[in-house]
């Protein structure tokens, strides 16, 4: 894989072909994801793969929650767009932090370390998916339904993100980025 090209070509995909991803390919993506750097080698990531009816249940949970929030006049972020992408994707990978609710001495710095490690795993997975010809969307709108999702899955660990994945049905343009010179201070 040309990592530089994968980084340059990667896009957030919100429209997918109606084509399943072979289980072996998802397993390989997960195998690559867990090779990401991990602070103190804690490997806090946990993954739940949703497909077919389970993915549809996630859509129902999220739809019900945003309907309720709309009725209350509350913000729903970009949930409707995320739900549409989830509906079209072949699979959705929910990513959890296994330690945040279980360690007696868990603190702000461990949370930051674990969150960075999980972010690295997600980024590794997304770049590997790009190399496999798959599209992905890193979704944080799941936070609007976090309690309902965790209750449904009977999980006590912290939901960090969702990644939908499938064969892309679009080729979005590159989104504008600030120059590195705008976001960097170089001290000598």
Residue, then its C-alpha position, 0 to 999 in steps of 0.5 A: x500500500x502506498x500510505x501517502x496515496x491512501x491518505x491523499x485519496x481517503x474521503x468520508x463516504x456517505x453513499x454505498x453500493x448494495x454489496x456485502x463485504x466479505x467477513x474475511x476482509x472485515x477481519x483483516x481490517x480489524x487485525x490491522x486496526x489493532x496494530x495501531x500505537x497504544x499508550x502503555x500498550x493498554x489496547x483499550x479498543x473493543x469492536x462490535x460489528x453490526x450487519x443486516x438486522x442488527x445494523x437496522x436496529x441501530x438505525x431504529x434506535x438513532x431515528x427514535x432518539x432524534x425524533x424525540x430530540x426534535x420534538x423537544x426542540x433539541x439539537x440533532x447535529x448531522x444525525x439524519x445524514x449519518x443515519x442515511x449513511x449507516x442504512x446504506x453501508x454494508x457494516x457498521x463498526x462500533x468502537x468502545x473504550x473497555x476501561x473507562x468505566x471499570x478501573x478504580x483509578x481511571x483518570x483524565x490522563x488515562x482517558x486521554x491516552x486511551x482515546x488517542x489510542x482508539x483514534x489511532x486504531x480507527x485511523x489505521x482501519x480507515x486507511x486500510x479500508x481505503x487500500x482495500x477499495x472500501x469507503x468509510x465514514x467516522x461517525x460521532x453522531x452516535x453520541x446522541x443515542x449513546x445510552x440507548x445503544x449501550x443499553x441495547x447491546x448490554x455494554x457498560x464500556x464507553x462508546x467512542x465512535x462508529x465507523x460505517x464501511x462499504x463499497x463507495x457509491x460516490x467520489x467526493x471532492x477533497x475537503x479544504x484543509x488549512x495549510x500546515x503553516x496556519x496551524x503550526x508554530x515552529x520554535x528554534 
